[in-house]
Structure formats: C-alpha cells, structure tokens
Amino acid sequence: MQDKNFDKLAQKFAKNIYGTPKGEIRAAVLWRDISPALAQFGEQKLRILDAGGGFGYFSQKLARLGHEVVLCDISAEMLAQAKAQIDASETLLNIRLVHAPIQELSVAEHGMFDVILCHAVVEWLVDAKSTMEGLLEMLKPSGLFSLMFYNKEAMRFHALVSGNFDYVAADLKVKKKVRLTPTHPLYIQDVNQWFQEWRMGLITQSGVRVIHDYLKQNRGTDIDYDKLLTMELEYSQREPYISLGRYVHFLGQKAAN
C-alpha cells in the first residue's frame, strides 16, 4: 500500500479545501492556534517546514511575515500551483519548493527548523507515526510542531447521524473509497500518546469543523457563515466539541533538551 499522491486531484483538492466555507473555518482555527505561539519568538525570523503543504496556503502566509519556509510535497501539480501563486505575489516570498515524499527529508539536506507544520497529511500515510518521528528529528529543541489529523471517531459519529449504519458496522470500510476520504484516520488518544512519547508538550488542542459537518442539510443554503465561523472558533477548544471535530489540531512544543 502506498501513501496518497494528489497529482491527479490537485485542482479539485485545492478548491475543496480552501475555496469553501469549510476551508475558511480550517484556516481560521489553525491560524488562531498558531499565531500566538509564534509570538514567543519575538521578532526572530524563523525557519519553517511545511511538510506535505500542497500549494502552500500557510507557507505563503508565514513567508509574508518574513519567515524562511521550505514547502515540501509529493505532488508536482500542487507545487506547480504553489509556484504560480508565489510568483504572482506582490511581496517577495522566501519559500523553497521541494518535490519529494516527506519521508525523504533529512537534517543533512535541509537543516533544522524552528517550526514544522504537517496538516491533513498523516491520515494518508501507511506509517504515520514513523514518518512524524522522522520529521521531528529536524525540529530544534523548544521548536513548535503543528499537526492536524483526520479524526476517526468524528468520522464514525458523522456516519451514525447520517444513518450510514452499515458503514459503521463495517468499521468505516467500503469496497470503493471516495477519492478525498482519508485512508488512515487517527484516534485522538493515539496521537496524544505519540506526543507523550516524543516529549512534545501540548500547547493547544482544537477541533476543526466541530459544527459545520453536522449542520442539517436543509439549513445549508440559509446559514450565516460569519456567525458559523464565530461559533466554530468559540466551541473548537471545548469538550465534547473538540472530540467531534472532523479534524483535530495539536500544537506542541519540543522539549528544550
């Protein structure tokens, strides 16, 4: 079994992720979590790795703040989109594009980083834990690790409230996979255990899309999305809503030594 490459789905993926209200929610929750954590570095210009960052939404956002970013992705099509957007930017962006699986990244080639982002990647990996351990070898002591993963329990709950009981009874396995449905969703408690093993202090834990995906279908056309975003941000760091997030964001800090 191979890790997922989005080459053939690049346009659809980019549109589905950031060209929709659910993408705005995702971006807002992640930035709300990450932004204050960066403040601890003061005016320091940081080295940041965006691992599996696609067309580099956060790479570009961070580079606009003056940081040095390495954007790595396995998809040449995604990186082509990134290059086009970077070239079109009115601000000069210090972003280096690396076309490779994130498993091939190394300290010898790319050095150490103050911050590593890995968003919506691990749920597509055959061996997520080992891959993350490889990435963390490149994270400096006291560095930040931003990990967003697809929540298996929320996947189950969404199927239950949608009445897809056969799908739940089959342990969320189907004969034919929907192309943008992650192949290896994770449990929150498992990722929590990983962070403990890695001596990674958990700064922030948030649910991403704790409301959006459970809206009644007949309400979809008359929802005030500004109010929805406000509610998402308000409830994303409260239980039981965190555990219902379609994705969960862990922001951790590596031990100092």
PyMOL commands that set and color helices and strands:
alter all, ss='L'
color gray80, all
select helices_A, chain A and resi 7-18+21-41+57-63+76-88+102-104+107-110+122-124+128-136+152-161+165-169+188-197+212-214+217-219+225-235+241-244
alter helices_A, ss='H'
color red, helices_A
select strands_A, chain A and resi 47-51+68-73+95-99+113-119+139-150+200-208+247-254
alter strands_A, ss='S'
color yellow, strands_A
deselect
rebuild
show_as cartoon
